[in-house]
Amino acid sequence: MAHDYTERLYDTDLVGKLQPYVNSRQIGYEFVGDDWLRMHETKETNTPWLVHKRCKGQLCHIFHTTYLGVFGVIPQYCFKHCWKIAACNKGMTKDTIRQLTMKEIMEIEEAQQYLDMPSKCGMDRRDYTPNTWGSFWYFNSLDEARRNFNKIRGTLDLIDPDIDLIIKRSCTEFELYLGPSDTWDDLELDWMERESVLDGWILREDREPTYQHELIKRNVRNRMLQWAHKHGDFTYKQFNRGDDLIFSFPAEKRVPIIPSVTYKPQ
């Protein structure tokens, strides 16, 4: 009986389970009455993404940190209402993936502004994906993604017709957890009760603006220059007066960052 009591306390200790995410300022919440939390995302300034426009209601950060990260639950919302069109590379050769460049990503950002759909592009920092850059358009259904596919395809063709474009369901992280998304409809999910309990605890409040603040975009673009240099993508020079980046070493040692000299045997 005492052991059951301990397990129930652990299973229902929402405050304790969320504390690491609160400490790192990834999420925030307020108490509402005796049994509810009003949860919201905090301002994410270290994002690798230039976000043109958000899908209201897609609280991805809360779904990842709390529902999946703490309780092992992928919300039904993500199964039913998260579809995206992704352009992350220019296809594969026998031995490698042909990566996008920073120049192409900046052109894609302009295209996303023109199309004015929920979308983002930028640095793909995840170590379980093989891409340096990524760009995504977000939709609430497969039909909506299919209706907009040709419009996005035509816009990307003006940048580079070799850019791969696919329709993708939900997040790669969820596929790592559950397997390929085309098998999801046949799965028997064991967390439906947990999700119901969470929905009874959490008032998901979308406080984030639809558009990303310009000061955050400036910071992302600055870090994109360094990201491009790190990955040998010298198209960044087009945004740096044609010069190599110079990093903040002491002034007497400050030199342009150039490829190392190779000394061949005589």
TORMARBA-22638 format. One record per residue (C-alpha): residue in three letters; x, y negated, z negated. Coordinates in Angstrom, 3 decimals, decimal comma, always signed. Layout:
<vexgus>
<vexgu><code>ALA</code><X>X</X><Y>Y</Y><Z>Z</Z></vexgu>
...
</vexgus>
This chain:
<vexgus>
<vexgu><code>MET</code><X>+0,000</X><Y>+0,000</Y><Z>+0,000</Z></vexgu>
<vexgu><code>ALA</code><X>+2,791</X><Y>-2,430</Y><Z>-0,938</Z></vexgu>
<vexgu><code>HIS</code><X>+4,581</X><Y>-1,555</Y><Z>+2,292</Z></vexgu>
<vexgu><code>ASP</code><X>+1,405</X><Y>-2,261</Y><Z>+4,290</Z></vexgu>
<vexgu><code>TYR</code><X>+1,126</X><Y>-5,619</Y><Z>+2,534</Z></vexgu>
<vexgu><code>THR</code><X>+4,725</X><Y>-6,490</Y><Z>+3,497</Z></vexgu>
<vexgu><code>GLU</code><X>+4,112</X><Y>-5,526</Y><Z>+7,123</Z></vexgu>
<vexgu><code>ARG</code><X>+0,962</X><Y>-7,627</Y><Z>+7,292</Z></vexgu>
<vexgu><code>LEU</code><X>+2,803</X><Y>-10,609</Y><Z>+5,839</Z></vexgu>
<vexgu><code>TYR</code><X>+5,575</X><Y>-10,221</Y><Z>+8,389</Z></vexgu>
<vexgu><code>ASP</code><X>+3,199</X><Y>-9,773</Y><Z>+11,308</Z></vexgu>
<vexgu><code>THR</code><X>+1,169</X><Y>-12,861</Y><Z>+10,409</Z></vexgu>
<vexgu><code>ASP</code><X>+4,016</X><Y>-15,186</Y><Z>+9,347</Z></vexgu>
<vexgu><code>LEU</code><X>+3,665</X><Y>-17,501</Y><Z>+12,313</Z></vexgu>
<vexgu><code>VAL</code><X>+5,488</X><Y>-20,378</Y><Z>+10,634</Z></vexgu>
<vexgu><code>GLY</code><X>+8,544</X><Y>-18,258</Y><Z>+9,868</Z></vexgu>
<vexgu><code>LYS</code><X>+8,693</X><Y>-16,769</Y><Z>+13,341</Z></vexgu>
<vexgu><code>LEU</code><X>+8,464</X><Y>-20,181</Y><Z>+14,989</Z></vexgu>
<vexgu><code>GLN</code><X>+10,976</X><Y>-21,914</Y><Z>+12,725</Z></vexgu>
<vexgu><code>PRO</code><X>+14,085</X><Y>-21,219</Y><Z>+14,891</Z></vexgu>
<vexgu><code>TYR</code><X>+12,333</X><Y>-22,807</Y><Z>+17,888</Z></vexgu>
<vexgu><code>VAL</code><X>+11,252</X><Y>-25,779</Y><Z>+15,789</Z></vexgu>
<vexgu><code>ASN</code><X>+14,801</X><Y>-26,188</Y><Z>+14,431</Z></vexgu>
<vexgu><code>SER</code><X>+16,185</X><Y>-26,279</Y><Z>+17,970</Z></vexgu>
<vexgu><code>ARG</code><X>+13,413</X><Y>-28,728</Y><Z>+18,979</Z></vexgu>
<vexgu><code>GLN</code><X>+12,087</X><Y>-26,431</Y><Z>+21,692</Z></vexgu>
<vexgu><code>ILE</code><X>+8,508</X><Y>-26,619</Y><Z>+20,420</Z></vexgu>
<vexgu><code>GLY</code><X>+6,487</X><Y>-28,566</Y><Z>+17,892</Z></vexgu>
<vexgu><code>TYR</code><X>+3,190</X><Y>-28,039</Y><Z>+16,097</Z></vexgu>
<vexgu><code>GLU</code><X>+0,772</X><Y>-29,517</Y><Z>+13,591</Z></vexgu>
<vexgu><code>PHE</code><X>-1,621</X><Y>-27,786</Y><Z>+11,194</Z></vexgu>
<vexgu><code>VAL</code><X>-5,302</X><Y>-28,004</Y><Z>+12,057</Z></vexgu>
<vexgu><code>GLY</code><X>-7,531</X><Y>-26,813</Y><Z>+9,212</Z></vexgu>
<vexgu><code>ASP</code><X>-6,575</X><Y>-23,631</Y><Z>+7,376</Z></vexgu>
<vexgu><code>ASP</code><X>-6,088</X><Y>-21,226</Y><Z>+10,265</Z></vexgu>
<vexgu><code>TRP</code><X>-4,924</X><Y>-23,172</Y><Z>+13,334</Z></vexgu>
<vexgu><code>LEU</code><X>-1,773</X><Y>-24,665</Y><Z>+14,746</Z></vexgu>
<vexgu><code>ARG</code><X>-1,884</X><Y>-27,289</Y><Z>+17,484</Z></vexgu>
<vexgu><code>MET</code><X>+1,219</X><Y>-26,386</Y><Z>+19,472</Z></vexgu>
<vexgu><code>HIS</code><X>+2,906</X><Y>-28,589</Y><Z>+22,029</Z></vexgu>
<vexgu><code>GLU</code><X>+6,089</X><Y>-28,691</Y><Z>+24,053</Z></vexgu>
<vexgu><code>THR</code><X>+8,802</X><Y>-31,117</Y><Z>+23,050</Z></vexgu>
<vexgu><code>LYS</code><X>+10,528</X><Y>-33,421</Y><Z>+25,507</Z></vexgu>
<vexgu><code>GLU</code><X>+13,049</X><Y>-31,297</Y><Z>+27,396</Z></vexgu>
<vexgu><code>THR</code><X>+16,004</X><Y>-33,477</Y><Z>+28,332</Z></vexgu>
<vexgu><code>ASN</code><X>+18,539</X><Y>-30,704</Y><Z>+29,018</Z></vexgu>
<vexgu><code>THR</code><X>+16,533</X><Y>-29,249</Y><Z>+31,875</Z></vexgu>
<vexgu><code>PRO</code><X>+18,382</X><Y>-28,167</Y><Z>+35,036</Z></vexgu>
<vexgu><code>TRP</code><X>+15,343</X><Y>-29,068</Y><Z>+37,142</Z></vexgu>
<vexgu><code>LEU</code><X>+14,143</X><Y>-32,127</Y><Z>+39,012</Z></vexgu>
<vexgu><code>VAL</code><X>+10,403</X><Y>-31,827</Y><Z>+38,452</Z></vexgu>
<vexgu><code>HIS</code><X>+8,283</X><Y>-33,686</Y><Z>+40,956</Z></vexgu>
<vexgu><code>LYS</code><X>+4,941</X><Y>-32,764</Y><Z>+39,453</Z></vexgu>
<vexgu><code>ARG</code><X>+3,728</X><Y>-30,322</Y><Z>+36,796</Z></vexgu>
<vexgu><code>CYS</code><X>+0,759</X><Y>-27,989</Y><Z>+36,918</Z></vexgu>
<vexgu><code>LYS</code><X>-1,364</X><Y>-29,101</Y><Z>+33,979</Z></vexgu>
<vexgu><code>GLY</code><X>-2,106</X><Y>-26,148</Y><Z>+31,723</Z></vexgu>
<vexgu><code>GLN</code><X>+0,988</X><Y>-24,183</Y><Z>+32,678</Z></vexgu>
<vexgu><code>LEU</code><X>+2,671</X><Y>-24,402</Y><Z>+29,256</Z></vexgu>
<vexgu><code>CYS</code><X>+5,560</X><Y>-22,219</Y><Z>+30,342</Z></vexgu>
<vexgu><code>HIS</code><X>+7,859</X><Y>-23,153</Y><Z>+27,472</Z></vexgu>
<vexgu><code>ILE</code><X>+5,311</X><Y>-22,131</Y><Z>+24,845</Z></vexgu>
<vexgu><code>PHE</code><X>+4,457</X><Y>-18,961</Y><Z>+26,745</Z></vexgu>
<vexgu><code>HIS</code><X>+8,152</X><Y>-18,014</Y><Z>+26,921</Z></vexgu>
<vexgu><code>THR</code><X>+9,279</X><Y>-18,989</Y><Z>+23,419</Z></vexgu>
<vexgu><code>THR</code><X>+6,244</X><Y>-18,090</Y><Z>+21,336</Z></vexgu>
<vexgu><code>TYR</code><X>+4,030</X><Y>-15,628</Y><Z>+23,163</Z></vexgu>
<vexgu><code>LEU</code><X>+6,797</X><Y>-13,550</Y><Z>+24,747</Z></vexgu>
<vexgu><code>GLY</code><X>+9,879</X><Y>-14,494</Y><Z>+22,721</Z></vexgu>
<vexgu><code>VAL</code><X>+8,321</X><Y>-14,064</Y><Z>+19,273</Z></vexgu>
<vexgu><code>PHE</code><X>+5,374</X><Y>-11,721</Y><Z>+19,765</Z></vexgu>
<vexgu><code>GLY</code><X>+6,159</X><Y>-9,786</Y><Z>+22,966</Z></vexgu>
<vexgu><code>VAL</code><X>+3,002</X><Y>-11,030</Y><Z>+24,695</Z></vexgu>
<vexgu><code>ILE</code><X>+2,654</X><Y>-12,252</Y><Z>+28,279</Z></vexgu>
<vexgu><code>PRO</code><X>-0,545</X><Y>-14,343</Y><Z>+28,323</Z></vexgu>
<vexgu><code>GLN</code><X>-3,358</X><Y>-13,421</Y><Z>+30,666</Z></vexgu>
<vexgu><code>TYR</code><X>-3,064</X><Y>-16,930</Y><Z>+32,037</Z></vexgu>
<vexgu><code>CYS</code><X>+0,338</X><Y>-16,015</Y><Z>+33,506</Z></vexgu>
<vexgu><code>PHE</code><X>-1,060</X><Y>-12,870</Y><Z>+35,141</Z></vexgu>
<vexgu><code>LYS</code><X>-3,994</X><Y>-14,661</Y><Z>+36,736</Z></vexgu>
<vexgu><code>HIS</code><X>-3,003</X><Y>-18,268</Y><Z>+37,344</Z></vexgu>
<vexgu><code>CYS</code><X>+0,749</X><Y>-18,458</Y><Z>+37,945</Z></vexgu>
<vexgu><code>TRP</code><X>+1,831</X><Y>-18,129</Y><Z>+41,557</Z></vexgu>
<vexgu><code>LYS</code><X>+4,727</X><Y>-19,884</Y><Z>+43,197</Z></vexgu>
<vexgu><code>ILE</code><X>+6,424</X><Y>-20,303</Y><Z>+46,529</Z></vexgu>
<vexgu><code>ALA</code><X>+10,186</X><Y>-20,014</Y><Z>+46,090</Z></vexgu>
<vexgu><code>ALA</code><X>+13,091</X><Y>-21,152</Y><Z>+48,281</Z></vexgu>
<vexgu><code>CYS</code><X>+16,385</X><Y>-20,241</Y><Z>+46,612</Z></vexgu>
<vexgu><code>ASN</code><X>+18,821</X><Y>-19,131</Y><Z>+49,320</Z></vexgu>
<vexgu><code>LYS</code><X>+19,315</X><Y>-18,562</Y><Z>+53,051</Z></vexgu>
<vexgu><code>GLY</code><X>+19,182</X><Y>-14,782</Y><Z>+53,001</Z></vexgu>
<vexgu><code>MET</code><X>+21,699</X><Y>-12,022</Y><Z>+52,452</Z></vexgu>
<vexgu><code>THR</code><X>+24,597</X><Y>-10,767</Y><Z>+54,480</Z></vexgu>
<vexgu><code>LYS</code><X>+26,064</X><Y>-7,322</Y><Z>+53,871</Z></vexgu>
<vexgu><code>ASP</code><X>+28,145</X><Y>-8,513</Y><Z>+50,927</Z></vexgu>
<vexgu><code>THR</code><X>+26,786</X><Y>-11,804</Y><Z>+49,669</Z></vexgu>
<vexgu><code>ILE</code><X>+23,860</X><Y>-14,192</Y><Z>+49,436</Z></vexgu>
<vexgu><code>ARG</code><X>+24,000</X><Y>-17,311</Y><Z>+51,572</Z></vexgu>
<vexgu><code>GLN</code><X>+23,493</X><Y>-20,030</Y><Z>+48,997</Z></vexgu>
<vexgu><code>LEU</code><X>+21,699</X><Y>-23,326</Y><Z>+49,400</Z></vexgu>
<vexgu><code>THR</code><X>+23,820</X><Y>-26,461</Y><Z>+49,007</Z></vexgu>
<vexgu><code>MET</code><X>+23,348</X><Y>-29,571</Y><Z>+46,914</Z></vexgu>
<vexgu><code>LYS</code><X>+22,709</X><Y>-31,539</Y><Z>+50,103</Z></vexgu>
<vexgu><code>GLU</code><X>+19,854</X><Y>-29,181</Y><Z>+51,007</Z></vexgu>
<vexgu><code>ILE</code><X>+18,437</X><Y>-29,358</Y><Z>+47,485</Z></vexgu>
<vexgu><code>MET</code><X>+18,384</X><Y>-33,156</Y><Z>+47,642</Z></vexgu>
<vexgu><code>GLU</code><X>+16,571</X><Y>-32,921</Y><Z>+50,982</Z></vexgu>
<vexgu><code>ILE</code><X>+14,138</X><Y>-30,418</Y><Z>+49,477</Z></vexgu>
<vexgu><code>GLU</code><X>+13,480</X><Y>-32,855</Y><Z>+46,615</Z></vexgu>
<vexgu><code>GLU</code><X>+12,495</X><Y>-35,489</Y><Z>+49,171</Z></vexgu>
<vexgu><code>ALA</code><X>+10,242</X><Y>-32,921</Y><Z>+50,863</Z></vexgu>
<vexgu><code>GLN</code><X>+8,588</X><Y>-32,108</Y><Z>+47,545</Z></vexgu>
<vexgu><code>GLN</code><X>+7,877</X><Y>-35,775</Y><Z>+46,968</Z></vexgu>
<vexgu><code>TYR</code><X>+6,371</X><Y>-36,006</Y><Z>+50,456</Z></vexgu>
<vexgu><code>LEU</code><X>+4,192</X><Y>-32,924</Y><Z>+49,992</Z></vexgu>
<vexgu><code>ASP</code><X>+3,158</X><Y>-34,112</Y><Z>+46,486</Z></vexgu>
<vexgu><code>MET</code><X>+2,420</X><Y>-30,635</Y><Z>+45,118</Z></vexgu>
<vexgu><code>PRO</code><X>+3,401</X><Y>-29,283</Y><Z>+41,686</Z></vexgu>
<vexgu><code>SER</code><X>+7,049</X><Y>-28,421</Y><Z>+42,335</Z></vexgu>
<vexgu><code>LYS</code><X>+10,639</X><Y>-28,569</Y><Z>+41,142</Z></vexgu>
<vexgu><code>CYS</code><X>+14,163</X><Y>-27,991</Y><Z>+42,412</Z></vexgu>
<vexgu><code>GLY</code><X>+17,632</X><Y>-27,996</Y><Z>+40,935</Z></vexgu>
<vexgu><code>MET</code><X>+20,294</X><Y>-25,821</Y><Z>+39,293</Z></vexgu>
<vexgu><code>ASP</code><X>+19,479</X><Y>-22,177</Y><Z>+38,618</Z></vexgu>
<vexgu><code>ARG</code><X>+21,536</X><Y>-21,587</Y><Z>+35,462</Z></vexgu>
<vexgu><code>ARG</code><X>+20,041</X><Y>-18,181</Y><Z>+34,647</Z></vexgu>
<vexgu><code>ASP</code><X>+22,695</X><Y>-15,462</Y><Z>+34,618</Z></vexgu>
<vexgu><code>TYR</code><X>+20,215</X><Y>-12,779</Y><Z>+35,785</Z></vexgu>
<vexgu><code>THR</code><X>+19,452</X><Y>-14,482</Y><Z>+39,094</Z></vexgu>
<vexgu><code>PRO</code><X>+21,957</X><Y>-14,510</Y><Z>+41,993</Z></vexgu>
<vexgu><code>ASN</code><X>+21,250</X><Y>-18,080</Y><Z>+43,113</Z></vexgu>
<vexgu><code>THR</code><X>+23,144</X><Y>-21,315</Y><Z>+42,480</Z></vexgu>
<vexgu><code>TRP</code><X>+20,189</X><Y>-23,555</Y><Z>+43,355</Z></vexgu>
<vexgu><code>GLY</code><X>+16,443</X><Y>-23,043</Y><Z>+43,392</Z></vexgu>
<vexgu><code>SER</code><X>+13,251</X><Y>-24,752</Y><Z>+44,509</Z></vexgu>
<vexgu><code>PHE</code><X>+9,664</X><Y>-23,841</Y><Z>+43,667</Z></vexgu>
<vexgu><code>TRP</code><X>+6,071</X><Y>-24,906</Y><Z>+44,389</Z></vexgu>
<vexgu><code>TYR</code><X>+3,389</X><Y>-23,885</Y><Z>+41,866</Z></vexgu>
<vexgu><code>PHE</code><X>-0,191</X><Y>-22,743</Y><Z>+42,432</Z></vexgu>
<vexgu><code>ASN</code><X>-3,067</X><Y>-21,342</Y><Z>+40,386</Z></vexgu>
<vexgu><code>SER</code><X>-3,901</X><Y>-18,446</Y><Z>+42,701</Z></vexgu>
<vexgu><code>LEU</code><X>-2,482</X><Y>-16,269</Y><Z>+45,459</Z></vexgu>
<vexgu><code>ASP</code><X>-5,012</X><Y>-17,690</Y><Z>+47,923</Z></vexgu>
<vexgu><code>GLU</code><X>-3,871</X><Y>-21,240</Y><Z>+47,147</Z></vexgu>
<vexgu><code>ALA</code><X>-0,217</X><Y>-20,249</Y><Z>+47,685</Z></vexgu>
<vexgu><code>ARG</code><X>-1,067</X><Y>-18,602</Y><Z>+51,008</Z></vexgu>
<vexgu><code>ARG</code><X>-3,007</X><Y>-21,665</Y><Z>+52,190</Z></vexgu>
<vexgu><code>ASN</code><X>+0,020</X><Y>-23,902</Y><Z>+51,572</Z></vexgu>
<vexgu><code>PHE</code><X>+2,754</X><Y>-21,548</Y><Z>+52,773</Z></vexgu>
<vexgu><code>ASN</code><X>+2,910</X><Y>-22,745</Y><Z>+56,397</Z></vexgu>
<vexgu><code>LYS</code><X>+2,907</X><Y>-26,397</Y><Z>+55,379</Z></vexgu>
<vexgu><code>ILE</code><X>+5,964</X><Y>-25,813</Y><Z>+53,146</Z></vexgu>
<vexgu><code>ARG</code><X>+7,593</X><Y>-23,584</Y><Z>+55,772</Z></vexgu>
<vexgu><code>GLY</code><X>+7,275</X><Y>-26,286</Y><Z>+58,409</Z></vexgu>
<vexgu><code>THR</code><X>+8,818</X><Y>-28,886</Y><Z>+56,106</Z></vexgu>
<vexgu><code>LEU</code><X>+11,774</X><Y>-26,644</Y><Z>+55,247</Z></vexgu>
<vexgu><code>ASP</code><X>+12,343</X><Y>-25,869</Y><Z>+58,924</Z></vexgu>
<vexgu><code>LEU</code><X>+13,275</X><Y>-29,535</Y><Z>+59,366</Z></vexgu>
<vexgu><code>ILE</code><X>+16,037</X><Y>-29,017</Y><Z>+56,762</Z></vexgu>
<vexgu><code>ASP</code><X>+17,249</X><Y>-25,538</Y><Z>+57,781</Z></vexgu>
<vexgu><code>PRO</code><X>+15,031</X><Y>-22,845</Y><Z>+59,353</Z></vexgu>
<vexgu><code>ASP</code><X>+17,257</X><Y>-20,175</Y><Z>+57,755</Z></vexgu>
<vexgu><code>ILE</code><X>+16,030</X><Y>-21,049</Y><Z>+54,234</Z></vexgu>
<vexgu><code>ASP</code><X>+14,156</X><Y>-18,037</Y><Z>+52,875</Z></vexgu>
<vexgu><code>LEU</code><X>+10,628</X><Y>-18,678</Y><Z>+51,598</Z></vexgu>
<vexgu><code>ILE</code><X>+8,628</X><Y>-16,173</Y><Z>+49,570</Z></vexgu>
<vexgu><code>ILE</code><X>+5,418</X><Y>-16,062</Y><Z>+47,529</Z></vexgu>
<vexgu><code>LYS</code><X>+6,142</X><Y>-14,899</Y><Z>+43,993</Z></vexgu>
<vexgu><code>ARG</code><X>+3,897</X><Y>-13,996</Y><Z>+41,080</Z></vexgu>
<vexgu><code>SER</code><X>+4,671</X><Y>-15,463</Y><Z>+37,676</Z></vexgu>
<vexgu><code>CYS</code><X>+8,216</X><Y>-15,519</Y><Z>+36,239</Z></vexgu>
<vexgu><code>THR</code><X>+11,326</X><Y>-13,432</Y><Z>+36,837</Z></vexgu>
<vexgu><code>GLU</code><X>+11,635</X><Y>-13,080</Y><Z>+33,045</Z></vexgu>
<vexgu><code>PHE</code><X>+8,281</X><Y>-11,318</Y><Z>+32,951</Z></vexgu>
<vexgu><code>GLU</code><X>+9,329</X><Y>-8,953</Y><Z>+35,733</Z></vexgu>
<vexgu><code>LEU</code><X>+12,449</X><Y>-8,065</Y><Z>+33,742</Z></vexgu>
<vexgu><code>TYR</code><X>+10,112</X><Y>-7,259</Y><Z>+30,841</Z></vexgu>
<vexgu><code>LEU</code><X>+7,388</X><Y>-5,400</Y><Z>+32,765</Z></vexgu>
<vexgu><code>GLY</code><X>+8,806</X><Y>-4,390</Y><Z>+36,124</Z></vexgu>
<vexgu><code>PRO</code><X>+7,865</X><Y>-5,617</Y><Z>+39,632</Z></vexgu>
<vexgu><code>SER</code><X>+4,805</X><Y>-7,853</Y><Z>+39,618</Z></vexgu>
<vexgu><code>ASP</code><X>+2,999</X><Y>-5,816</Y><Z>+42,302</Z></vexgu>
<vexgu><code>THR</code><X>+2,613</X><Y>-3,047</Y><Z>+39,690</Z></vexgu>
<vexgu><code>TRP</code><X>+1,139</X><Y>-5,230</Y><Z>+36,955</Z></vexgu>
<vexgu><code>ASP</code><X>-2,528</X><Y>-4,720</Y><Z>+37,805</Z></vexgu>
<vexgu><code>ASP</code><X>-2,159</X><Y>-0,996</Y><Z>+37,090</Z></vexgu>
<vexgu><code>LEU</code><X>-0,514</X><Y>-1,412</Y><Z>+33,687</Z></vexgu>
<vexgu><code>GLU</code><X>-2,222</X><Y>-0,751</Y><Z>+30,370</Z></vexgu>
<vexgu><code>LEU</code><X>-1,086</X><Y>-3,664</Y><Z>+28,215</Z></vexgu>
<vexgu><code>ASP</code><X>-0,630</X><Y>-2,899</Y><Z>+24,529</Z></vexgu>
<vexgu><code>TRP</code><X>-0,728</X><Y>-6,495</Y><Z>+23,305</Z></vexgu>
<vexgu><code>MET</code><X>-4,284</X><Y>-7,572</Y><Z>+24,060</Z></vexgu>
<vexgu><code>GLU</code><X>-5,183</X><Y>-7,616</Y><Z>+20,354</Z></vexgu>
<vexgu><code>ARG</code><X>-2,031</X><Y>-9,603</Y><Z>+19,508</Z></vexgu>
<vexgu><code>GLU</code><X>-2,841</X><Y>-12,102</Y><Z>+22,262</Z></vexgu>
<vexgu><code>SER</code><X>-6,369</X><Y>-12,489</Y><Z>+20,922</Z></vexgu>
<vexgu><code>VAL</code><X>-4,998</X><Y>-13,170</Y><Z>+17,434</Z></vexgu>
<vexgu><code>LEU</code><X>-2,499</X><Y>-15,702</Y><Z>+18,809</Z></vexgu>
<vexgu><code>ASP</code><X>-5,241</X><Y>-17,478</Y><Z>+20,744</Z></vexgu>
<vexgu><code>GLY</code><X>-7,121</X><Y>-17,704</Y><Z>+17,458</Z></vexgu>
<vexgu><code>TRP</code><X>-4,131</X><Y>-19,299</Y><Z>+15,749</Z></vexgu>
<vexgu><code>ILE</code><X>-2,831</X><Y>-21,648</Y><Z>+18,412</Z></vexgu>
<vexgu><code>LEU</code><X>-4,481</X><Y>-24,639</Y><Z>+20,024</Z></vexgu>
<vexgu><code>ARG</code><X>-2,316</X><Y>-25,041</Y><Z>+23,115</Z></vexgu>
<vexgu><code>GLU</code><X>-2,101</X><Y>-28,748</Y><Z>+23,728</Z></vexgu>
<vexgu><code>ASP</code><X>-0,592</X><Y>-30,079</Y><Z>+26,920</Z></vexgu>
<vexgu><code>ARG</code><X>+0,981</X><Y>-33,394</Y><Z>+25,919</Z></vexgu>
<vexgu><code>GLU</code><X>+3,588</X><Y>-33,549</Y><Z>+28,655</Z></vexgu>
<vexgu><code>PRO</code><X>+3,088</X><Y>-36,103</Y><Z>+31,445</Z></vexgu>
<vexgu><code>THR</code><X>+2,446</X><Y>-34,765</Y><Z>+34,923</Z></vexgu>
<vexgu><code>TYR</code><X>+5,552</X><Y>-36,476</Y><Z>+36,299</Z></vexgu>
<vexgu><code>GLN</code><X>+9,109</X><Y>-36,258</Y><Z>+34,963</Z></vexgu>
<vexgu><code>HIS</code><X>+10,634</X><Y>-39,433</Y><Z>+33,547</Z></vexgu>
<vexgu><code>GLU</code><X>+13,089</X><Y>-41,120</Y><Z>+35,898</Z></vexgu>
<vexgu><code>LEU</code><X>+15,826</X><Y>-41,314</Y><Z>+33,235</Z></vexgu>
<vexgu><code>ILE</code><X>+15,720</X><Y>-37,522</Y><Z>+32,861</Z></vexgu>
<vexgu><code>LYS</code><X>+15,985</X><Y>-37,175</Y><Z>+36,651</Z></vexgu>
<vexgu><code>ARG</code><X>+19,075</X><Y>-39,377</Y><Z>+36,679</Z></vexgu>
<vexgu><code>ASN</code><X>+20,695</X><Y>-37,159</Y><Z>+34,062</Z></vexgu>
<vexgu><code>VAL</code><X>+19,845</X><Y>-34,005</Y><Z>+36,039</Z></vexgu>
<vexgu><code>ARG</code><X>+21,310</X><Y>-35,475</Y><Z>+39,237</Z></vexgu>
<vexgu><code>ASN</code><X>+24,508</X><Y>-36,387</Y><Z>+37,417</Z></vexgu>
<vexgu><code>ARG</code><X>+24,892</X><Y>-32,830</Y><Z>+36,127</Z></vexgu>
<vexgu><code>MET</code><X>+24,088</X><Y>-31,468</Y><Z>+39,595</Z></vexgu>
<vexgu><code>LEU</code><X>+27,250</X><Y>-33,115</Y><Z>+40,933</Z></vexgu>
<vexgu><code>GLN</code><X>+29,347</X><Y>-31,213</Y><Z>+38,386</Z></vexgu>
<vexgu><code>TRP</code><X>+27,396</X><Y>-28,006</Y><Z>+38,999</Z></vexgu>
<vexgu><code>ALA</code><X>+28,059</X><Y>-28,249</Y><Z>+42,730</Z></vexgu>
<vexgu><code>HIS</code><X>+31,769</X><Y>-28,856</Y><Z>+42,181</Z></vexgu>
<vexgu><code>LYS</code><X>+31,993</X><Y>-25,910</Y><Z>+39,779</Z></vexgu>
<vexgu><code>HIS</code><X>+30,486</X><Y>-23,593</Y><Z>+42,415</Z></vexgu>
<vexgu><code>GLY</code><X>+32,607</X><Y>-24,831</Y><Z>+45,305</Z></vexgu>
<vexgu><code>ASP</code><X>+29,727</X><Y>-26,694</Y><Z>+46,941</Z></vexgu>
<vexgu><code>PHE</code><X>+31,517</X><Y>-29,737</Y><Z>+48,315</Z></vexgu>
<vexgu><code>THR</code><X>+28,411</X><Y>-31,166</Y><Z>+49,943</Z></vexgu>
<vexgu><code>TYR</code><X>+28,218</X><Y>-33,187</Y><Z>+46,706</Z></vexgu>
<vexgu><code>LYS</code><X>+30,899</X><Y>-35,479</Y><Z>+48,199</Z></vexgu>
<vexgu><code>GLN</code><X>+28,189</X><Y>-36,970</Y><Z>+50,416</Z></vexgu>
<vexgu><code>PHE</code><X>+26,696</X><Y>-38,408</Y><Z>+47,217</Z></vexgu>
<vexgu><code>ASN</code><X>+30,096</X><Y>-39,517</Y><Z>+45,850</Z></vexgu>
<vexgu><code>ARG</code><X>+31,404</X><Y>-41,767</Y><Z>+48,666</Z></vexgu>
<vexgu><code>GLY</code><X>+33,103</X><Y>-38,749</Y><Z>+50,213</Z></vexgu>
<vexgu><code>ASP</code><X>+35,401</X><Y>-38,353</Y><Z>+47,195</Z></vexgu>
<vexgu><code>ASP</code><X>+36,197</X><Y>-35,465</Y><Z>+44,867</Z></vexgu>
<vexgu><code>LEU</code><X>+34,860</X><Y>-35,789</Y><Z>+41,342</Z></vexgu>
<vexgu><code>ILE</code><X>+37,248</X><Y>-37,230</Y><Z>+38,763</Z></vexgu>
<vexgu><code>PHE</code><X>+36,699</X><Y>-35,962</Y><Z>+35,240</Z></vexgu>
<vexgu><code>SER</code><X>+37,401</X><Y>-37,761</Y><Z>+31,967</Z></vexgu>
<vexgu><code>PHE</code><X>+40,974</X><Y>-36,760</Y><Z>+31,225</Z></vexgu>
<vexgu><code>PRO</code><X>+43,260</X><Y>-39,387</Y><Z>+29,640</Z></vexgu>
<vexgu><code>ALA</code><X>+43,892</X><Y>-42,214</Y><Z>+32,084</Z></vexgu>
<vexgu><code>GLU</code><X>+47,564</X><Y>-41,381</Y><Z>+32,588</Z></vexgu>
<vexgu><code>LYS</code><X>+46,639</X><Y>-37,830</Y><Z>+33,628</Z></vexgu>
<vexgu><code>ARG</code><X>+43,554</X><Y>-38,672</Y><Z>+35,672</Z></vexgu>
<vexgu><code>VAL</code><X>+43,824</X><Y>-37,276</Y><Z>+39,196</Z></vexgu>
<vexgu><code>PRO</code><X>+41,247</X><Y>-36,145</Y><Z>+41,741</Z></vexgu>
<vexgu><code>ILE</code><X>+40,165</X><Y>-32,531</Y><Z>+41,280</Z></vexgu>
<vexgu><code>ILE</code><X>+41,441</X><Y>-30,739</Y><Z>+44,387</Z></vexgu>
<vexgu><code>PRO</code><X>+42,048</X><Y>-27,053</Y><Z>+45,213</Z></vexgu>
<vexgu><code>SER</code><X>+45,277</X><Y>-25,745</Y><Z>+43,674</Z></vexgu>
<vexgu><code>VAL</code><X>+48,356</X><Y>-25,436</Y><Z>+45,881</Z></vexgu>
<vexgu><code>THR</code><X>+49,204</X><Y>-21,885</Y><Z>+46,899</Z></vexgu>
<vexgu><code>TYR</code><X>+52,941</X><Y>-21,168</Y><Z>+47,039</Z></vexgu>
<vexgu><code>LYS</code><X>+53,680</X><Y>-18,422</Y><Z>+49,517</Z></vexgu>
<vexgu><code>PRO</code><X>+56,746</X><Y>-16,195</Y><Z>+49,236</Z></vexgu>
<vexgu><code>GLN</code><X>+59,698</X><Y>-17,286</Y><Z>+51,405</Z></vexgu>
</vexgus>
